[in-house]
């Protein structure tokens, strides 16, 4: 059987059956296509926010108000809950004599309604304390502080809705259905924009509702749409909710055993973002003052989340059920091969993306955001933050892929320990960069990249020891070749881009012209470099795309 590392004859695509790693990438490509549409709709939502509120006090308050429930959304959505739930639910499907999948699903749903519902109520009650904790700099502006409190209270119910949606996503992925849950985020963004604009600008004036508060209610509506989109598919698979919660249920106990350390690990990762927000809220920009740094980091992070979603999250979502089945069957050779080949694909997708974001970040941000209250200076500062985040893109993606592999091996403590350990790095480095090297607010983004790079290396070493090897020489070879190809692309691209910076007008038309010329050039350079440095992943991806056209994909 052909493997993902085989060299295909030039111009010829193999018709051999796909290996398990290639099956994972094929499923990931379905998720990637759906997530790309989701991220585009998310960018549309951000464009609406940037046009309406710019990088001023209202958007800073909205961003913080959304971040408070969104911190927990990251935990239950793409973090601790999904990483712990999918292996547990997959085991229930593989070994039905041990755990009944229907019963486990009802148990988990009941627990979410009780526990997350209580968290939402506490969050609404203690919103002032949370805002003061996460952004102490807001207290210098009482109006901004109170607006952030109101927006936090409005958006907290979003947490319960997205938790239930995350469970539905995990159940569908475990059964090989990836397309529908991946497209669910599109319904969130459409609902958030549509309902937000309706309440904020059409109905809002008649009921004395602030436009930014209308956008906050739109977030809650979007969460409901995201959940409702997935329920029919679950029902067609025979799953239905029955109120049931037995604390001694073996599947629920196993989930809890993985969940607590995984939760602490995810909390630690989110604390790093909170630390960045806290430092940024204290930073005084020479032109914008206190209003701007929080928003610049937020807009830049949105751009990083785009390749993270369509590449790393998609691969992790497709890989986790596969490696969970391998672990449940004690087939660790297959586990190791699937993980290492998935990492090589992550390198192939994120290394060139990282260089593109660094070189073309200004033009990308200008096209998407620069209008209304979002000015040229905001574009420049956001591009600076984006470049610092992009340095760590490969590490973000690799860590996102490796962390669930630990959960598939029933080891949630190692990621927890490493995540907690690197909180200290993320606190100490900004102090050094800001106070000793006198860097700007972008030091927070650079700190996150450095800390995540160190954490990714530690995660890899832990898996290598646990699995008795992880094809390290193969991965180093792939990384070196792909990095060489990315540099081959980036060097001339940066030179040409510099000429545009000197000559083109800094408006949307100029940015569009720049991207229209440079993106095709980047693609041609990278393809040529892949042939020059024998980057075989490009052949494997072509083969998988051919299979996608010929085979039926389960949605």
C-alpha atoms as one frame of an Amber mdcrd trajectory, in Angstrom:
protein
   0.000   0.000   0.000   1.272   3.472  -0.844   2.249   5.740   1.994   2.121
   9.487   2.318   5.888   9.656   1.984   6.160   7.909  -1.345   7.526   9.901
  -4.264   5.018   9.861  -7.079   6.196   9.867 -10.665   6.008  13.440 -12.011
   2.596  14.152 -13.459   1.158  10.864 -12.231  -1.149  10.512  -9.272  -1.315
   7.132  -7.581  -4.656   5.341  -7.508  -3.732   3.146  -4.544  -6.039   3.239
  -1.508  -5.304   5.992   0.978  -3.385   5.107   4.119  -4.801   6.025   7.519
  -2.711   9.238   7.724  -3.983  10.183   4.279  -7.551   9.383   5.349  -7.043
  11.810   8.212  -5.809  14.517   5.849  -8.699  13.819   3.490 -11.209  14.285
   6.305  -9.277  17.356   7.422  -9.587  18.843   3.937 -13.377  18.616   4.241
 -13.180  20.380   7.591 -10.709  22.920   6.191 -13.047  23.897   3.358 -15.918
  24.370   5.788 -13.774  26.184   8.341 -12.423  28.468   5.618 -15.978  29.569
   4.867 -16.533  29.964   8.593 -13.395  32.073   9.002 -14.392  34.221   6.025
 -17.780  34.836   7.598 -15.947  35.579  10.835 -13.796  38.126   9.025 -16.973
  39.658   7.635 -18.208  40.007  11.214 -14.911  41.623  12.202 -15.112  43.974
   9.218 -18.544  45.099  10.354 -17.197  45.693  13.875 -14.104  47.533  12.582
 -16.174  49.762  10.297 -18.736  50.560  12.997 -16.497  50.933  16.044 -12.876
  51.104  14.806 -10.258  50.533  17.522 -11.821  52.827  20.097 -13.344  52.462
  23.541 -16.570  50.766  22.372 -14.742  48.004  20.541 -12.259  47.541  23.389
 -15.219  47.053  25.743 -16.962  44.657  23.325 -13.784  42.674  22.815 -13.295
  42.235  26.551 -16.988  41.514  27.151 -16.894  38.814  24.478 -13.551  37.476
  25.655 -14.830  36.647  29.147 -17.394  33.990  28.038 -15.216  33.211  25.018
 -12.382  32.139  27.312 -14.592  29.323  28.510 -15.840  28.744  24.979 -12.253
  27.993  23.967 -12.042  25.545  26.869 -15.225  23.638  26.041 -15.107  24.137
  22.272 -11.638  23.584  20.882  -9.923  22.857  24.196 -10.425  20.662  27.219
 -13.939  19.392  26.650 -13.622  18.250  23.036 -10.166  16.785  23.658 -11.484
  14.732  26.583 -14.944  13.941  25.215 -14.034  12.639  21.734 -11.693   9.836
  22.973 -14.235   8.839  25.630 -17.153   8.808  23.185 -15.059   7.000  20.551
 -14.251   4.277  23.085 -17.978   3.947  23.765 -18.553   3.428  20.049 -15.611
   1.001  19.589 -16.392  -0.970  22.750 -20.170  -0.870  23.126 -20.066  -3.546
  25.808 -18.137  -1.104  28.056 -20.071   2.143  27.545 -23.331   2.807  25.775
 -22.842   5.840  23.506 -26.466   7.016  23.781 -26.407   6.880  27.554 -23.031
   8.636  27.722 -24.289  11.419  25.449 -27.317  12.042  27.674 -25.156  11.969
  30.788 -22.815  14.610  29.373 -25.639  16.840  28.135 -27.257  16.830  31.574
 -23.943  17.685  33.225 -23.397  20.598  30.819 -26.840  22.031  31.505 -26.265
  21.978  35.259 -22.578  22.935  35.529 -22.188  25.397  32.659 -25.591  26.912
  33.431 -24.379  27.641  36.963 -21.148  29.163  35.615 -23.181  31.494  33.398
 -25.250  32.693  36.349 -22.131  33.313  38.439 -20.484  35.111  35.525 -23.444
  37.460  35.141 -23.481  38.140  38.878 -19.743  38.820  39.205 -19.186  40.547
  35.836 -17.776  43.757  37.413 -15.146  41.795  39.300 -14.203  39.830  36.159
 -13.788  42.981  34.068 -11.672  44.596  36.795  -9.512  41.460  36.959  -8.998
  41.030  33.222  -8.574  44.682  32.242  -7.644  46.808  35.269  -6.747  49.679
  32.945 -10.451  50.061  32.040 -11.182  51.372  35.529  -9.527  54.662  34.586
 -12.524  55.275  32.277 -15.775  54.580  34.241 -17.980  54.698  31.114 -15.787
  52.186  29.296 -15.690  49.939  32.381 -19.475  49.935  32.813 -20.016  49.235
  29.111 -17.675  46.224  29.335 -19.674  44.944  32.334 -23.006  45.270  30.494
 -21.656  43.542  27.392 -20.219  40.691  29.483 -23.589  40.076  31.112 -25.407
  40.106  27.785 -23.020  37.593  26.185 -22.563  35.094  29.034 -25.482  32.805
  27.934 -23.501  32.249  24.739 -21.280  29.990  26.833 -24.025  27.425  27.522
 -25.126  27.339  23.897 -21.605  26.861  22.586 -20.900  24.131  25.150 -23.840
  22.090  23.889 -22.766  22.794  20.318 -19.269  21.519  21.145 -20.685  18.237
  22.424 -22.711  17.823  19.230 -19.565  18.481  17.180 -17.602  15.850  19.097
 -20.328  13.231  18.650 -20.537  13.859  14.909 -16.750  13.826  14.427 -16.397
  10.561  16.351 -18.786   8.971  13.836 -16.963  10.310  10.785 -19.197  13.297
  10.089 -17.039  16.406   9.712 -18.686  18.744   7.218 -21.836  19.754   9.106
 -20.161  20.553  12.447 -17.399  22.447  10.640 -19.957  24.650   8.886 -21.826
  25.348  12.140 -19.604  28.350  12.884 -20.864  29.963   9.684 -24.321  30.062
  11.243 -22.842  31.666  14.345 -21.239  34.449  12.319 -24.311  34.986  10.127
 -26.535  35.122  13.201 -24.148  37.426  15.051 -24.011  39.865  12.120 -27.681
  39.703  11.101 -29.275  39.831  14.531 -26.628  42.271  15.783 -27.255  44.781
  13.008 -31.020  44.324  13.305 -31.027  45.027  17.044 -28.224  47.582  17.029
 -29.235  49.788  14.130 -32.849  49.059  13.108 -34.763  48.094  16.256 -32.242
  49.448  18.757 -32.911  53.214  18.379 -36.615  52.669  19.067 -35.925  50.777
  22.301 -32.917  52.888  23.346 -30.436  50.069  22.764 -26.793  50.980  22.190
 -25.516  49.663  18.786 -22.657  47.759  20.428 -25.161  46.150  22.828 -27.186
  45.035  19.809 -24.067  43.335  18.453 -23.655  41.593  21.822 -27.180  40.143
  21.617 -26.284  39.012  18.091 -23.461  36.898  19.550 -25.974  35.007  21.713
 -28.300  34.482  18.752 -25.374  33.180  16.705 -24.594  30.617  19.402 -28.178
  29.330  19.212 -28.000  29.046  15.415 -24.733  27.097  15.650 -26.306  24.516
  17.973 -29.563  24.151  16.038 -27.723  23.511  12.758 -26.155  20.292  14.113
 -29.113  18.739  15.922 -30.915  17.265  12.865 -27.791  15.309  11.882 -27.505
  13.845  15.388 -31.171  12.880  15.367 -30.748  11.143  12.009 -28.010   9.017
  13.640 -30.447   7.899  16.315 -29.304  10.105  19.191 -31.799  11.915  21.374
 -31.515  13.625  24.737 -32.864  11.934  27.869 -32.285  13.771  31.188 -29.886
  11.473  33.031 -26.931  12.022  35.342 -25.320   9.161  37.230 -22.055  10.203
  38.819 -20.825   6.595  38.886 -21.274   6.057  35.143 -17.896   4.675  33.897
 -17.837   6.850  30.783 -18.622   9.980  32.795 -15.932   9.093  35.336 -13.360
   8.620  32.571 -14.390  11.925  31.026 -13.998  13.643  34.384 -10.592  12.052
  34.892  -9.374  13.558  31.623 -11.385  16.737  31.914  -9.949  18.253  35.095
  -6.268  18.357  34.067  -7.264  19.207  30.494  -9.352  22.077  31.849  -6.428
  23.361  33.890  -4.177  23.147  30.821  -6.666  25.087  28.713  -7.146  27.621
  31.495  -3.387  28.136  31.563  -3.334  28.754  27.818  -6.140  31.290  28.114
  -4.416  32.999  31.027  -1.631  33.829  28.601  -4.127  35.749  26.462  -5.534
  37.416  29.560  -2.017  38.468  30.567  -1.567  40.021  27.138  -4.850  41.895
  27.478  -3.907  43.111  30.934  -0.522  44.430  29.778  -2.068  45.952  26.651
  -4.775  47.728  28.668  -1.991  49.494  30.609   0.027  50.445  27.507  -0.293
  54.095  26.431   0.264  54.566  22.709   1.924  57.878  21.773  -0.825  58.600
  19.222  -3.944  56.750  20.429  -3.318  56.780  24.152  -4.996  53.951  26.057
  -7.484  53.159  23.266  -6.019  50.875  20.611  -3.522  48.267  21.856  -6.182
  45.813  23.068  -8.003  46.048  19.742  -4.811  45.791  17.652  -3.862  42.558
  19.397  -7.425  41.269  18.998  -7.579  41.999  15.268  -4.135  40.421  14.742
  -5.155  37.328  16.678  -8.173  36.961  14.392  -5.822  36.701  11.405  -3.756
  34.039  13.163  -6.930  32.102  13.934  -7.707  31.885  10.219  -4.835  29.529
   9.242  -5.116  27.889  12.674  -8.724  27.016  11.970  -8.433  25.828   8.389
  -5.211  23.893   9.001  -4.436  22.965  12.616  -7.933  22.730  14.081  -9.175
  20.870  11.005  -6.336  18.344  11.189  -6.733  17.918  14.947 -10.488  17.362
  14.597  -9.953  14.714  11.935  -6.975  13.086  13.655  -8.389  12.761  17.190
 -11.055  10.088  16.419  -8.475   8.175  14.371  -5.746   8.093  17.027  -8.393
   7.410  19.687  -9.435   4.274  17.800  -5.767   3.279  17.430  -5.203   3.738
  21.173  -8.377   1.827  22.060  -7.168  -1.027  19.808  -3.603  -0.809  21.256
  -2.223  -0.222  17.744   0.490   2.287  18.693   2.460   1.861  15.459  -0.531
   3.187  13.555  -0.950   5.907  16.222   2.667   7.034  15.778   2.519   7.066
  11.983  -0.759   9.005  11.880   0.558  11.644  14.271   3.956  12.138  12.609
   2.488  12.377   9.106  -0.124  14.832  10.355   2.660  16.971  11.837   4.501
  17.009   8.508   1.333  18.261   6.824   1.044  20.970   9.502   4.583  22.098
   8.642   3.711  22.158   4.955   0.623  24.313   5.520   1.743  26.694   8.270
   5.371  27.530   7.444   4.550  29.313   4.162   1.461  30.832   5.805   3.640
  32.295   8.540   5.937  34.016   6.036   2.974  35.290   4.022   1.425  36.874
   7.115   4.721  38.557   7.993   5.408  39.888   4.495   1.855  40.712   3.348
   0.233  41.362   6.718  -0.128  45.105   6.167  -1.938  44.639   2.852  -4.170
  41.848   4.206  -5.216  43.904   7.217  -5.727  47.003   5.088  -8.076  45.162
   2.716 -10.123  43.612   5.498 -10.257  46.298   8.163  -9.134  49.720   6.907
 -12.353  51.719   6.548 -14.542  53.950   8.669 -12.938  54.456  12.072 -10.146
  51.961  11.332  -7.365  54.178   9.962  -3.921  53.736   8.376  -2.199  53.897
  11.749  -4.436  51.080  13.035  -3.437  48.996  10.001   0.264  49.541  10.682
   0.040  48.693  14.373  -2.128  45.614  13.784   0.340  44.399  11.131   3.156
  44.709  13.679   1.254  42.565  16.169   0.367  40.080  13.416   4.020  39.628
  12.457   4.900  38.834  16.070   2.075  36.287  16.328   3.018  34.769  12.942
   6.491  33.902  14.232   4.847  31.263  16.410   2.188  30.031  13.963   3.922
  26.689  13.339   4.272  26.122  17.083   0.627  27.080  17.719  -0.486  24.563
  15.094   1.861  21.762  16.202   0.819  22.139  19.847  -2.848  22.169  18.810
  -2.255  18.849  17.036  -0.155  17.154  19.720  -2.201  18.043  22.804  -5.253
  15.899  21.873  -2.878  12.988  21.178  -2.084  12.934  24.897  -5.789  12.705
  25.707  -6.197   9.805  23.288  -3.510   8.077  25.398  -5.480   8.931  28.583
  -2.739  11.329  29.681  -4.098  14.779  30.428  -1.555  15.642  33.122   1.459
  16.283  30.873  -0.220  19.033  28.764  -1.578  20.530  31.993   1.861  20.632
  33.619   3.496  22.214  30.565   0.744  24.787  30.095   0.952  25.870  33.726
   4.743  25.976  33.555   4.726  28.374  30.629   2.354  30.833  32.299   5.427
  32.064  34.148   7.282  32.513  30.853   4.393  34.524  29.455   4.359  36.784
  32.502   8.123  37.299  32.833   8.924  37.898  29.158   6.584  40.907  28.662
   8.079  42.564  31.720  11.555  42.081  30.251  10.606  43.169  26.722   8.612
  46.200  27.847  10.770  47.477  30.699  14.288  46.427  29.648  14.154  46.443
  25.842  11.399  49.125  25.740   9.385  47.312  23.074   5.886  48.392  22.104
   2.606  46.602  22.859   3.575  43.994  20.201   5.902  42.473  22.804   2.838
  40.653  24.168   2.289  38.899  20.833   5.978  38.005  20.538   5.950  36.625
  24.084   3.030  34.341  23.229   4.934  33.002  20.197   8.097  32.317  22.197
   6.248  30.597  25.036   4.217  28.424  22.642   7.340  27.411  20.716   8.985
  26.157  23.891   5.800  24.361  24.922   5.483  22.654  21.518   9.030  21.304
  21.809   8.252  19.899  25.251   5.018  18.309  24.011   6.914  16.632  21.179
   9.592  15.282  23.510   6.946  13.894  25.866   5.161  12.059  23.040   8.451
  10.745  21.682   9.250   9.151  25.026   5.732   7.869  25.576   5.482   6.220
  22.146   9.086   5.016  21.964   9.857   7.357  19.082   7.953   9.728  16.815
   9.814   9.528  13.493  12.011  12.436  14.586  14.508  12.170  11.720  11.681
  12.066   9.203  10.037  15.144  10.743  13.318  17.086  10.902  13.932  16.282
   7.246  10.430  17.430   6.278  10.682  20.592   8.398  14.044  21.546   6.870
  12.864  21.048   3.297   9.605  22.944   3.818  11.376  25.784   5.651  13.837
  26.088   2.763  10.956  26.272   0.285   9.177  28.896   2.388  12.325  31.043
   2.589  12.821  30.656  -1.171   9.318  32.088  -1.592   9.526  34.819   1.065
  12.845  36.506   0.168  11.924  37.798  -3.324   8.350  38.394  -2.164   9.563
  40.708   0.609  11.709  42.655  -1.858   8.811  43.190  -4.275   6.430  44.051
  -1.422   8.872  46.717  -0.240   8.539  48.443  -3.607   4.750  48.540  -3.178
   5.134  50.031   0.289   7.253  52.833  -1.171   5.034  53.529  -4.198   1.440
  52.337  -3.668  -1.216  54.457  -1.976  -2.151  53.148   1.511  -5.837  52.598
   0.762  -7.989  49.580   0.006  -7.477  49.848  -3.761  -3.692  49.915  -3.340
  -3.770  46.958  -0.975  -5.979  44.964  -3.363  -3.608  45.622  -6.249  -0.668
  44.549  -4.103  -2.332  41.272  -3.114  -3.602  40.582  -6.639  -0.026  40.681
  -7.931   1.913  39.201  -5.033  -0.272  36.260  -3.983  -0.013  34.517  -7.389
   3.715  35.259  -7.354   3.972  33.678  -3.906   2.116  30.567  -5.107   4.388
  30.170  -8.143   7.524  30.660  -6.065   6.429  28.144  -3.448   5.443  25.478
  -5.993   8.786  25.902  -7.745  10.582  25.723  -4.394   8.715  22.525  -3.459
  10.016  20.892  -6.635  13.514  22.252  -6.051  13.712  21.016  -2.450  11.695
  17.818  -3.092   8.837  18.654  -0.745   6.789  15.495  -1.178   3.774  16.708
   0.832   2.586  18.651  -2.210   2.232  15.381  -4.175   0.385  13.724  -1.302
  -2.033  16.666  -1.082  -2.696  16.480  -4.824  -3.424  12.762  -4.503  -5.825
  13.334  -1.621  -7.664  16.056  -3.547  -8.049  13.629  -6.452  -9.552  11.068
  -4.083 -11.923  13.723  -2.759 -13.258  14.317  -6.247 -13.746  10.615  -6.884
 -14.959   9.362  -3.521 -18.056  10.151  -1.560 -17.371  12.090   1.652 -19.692
  11.638   4.634 -21.216  14.893   5.850
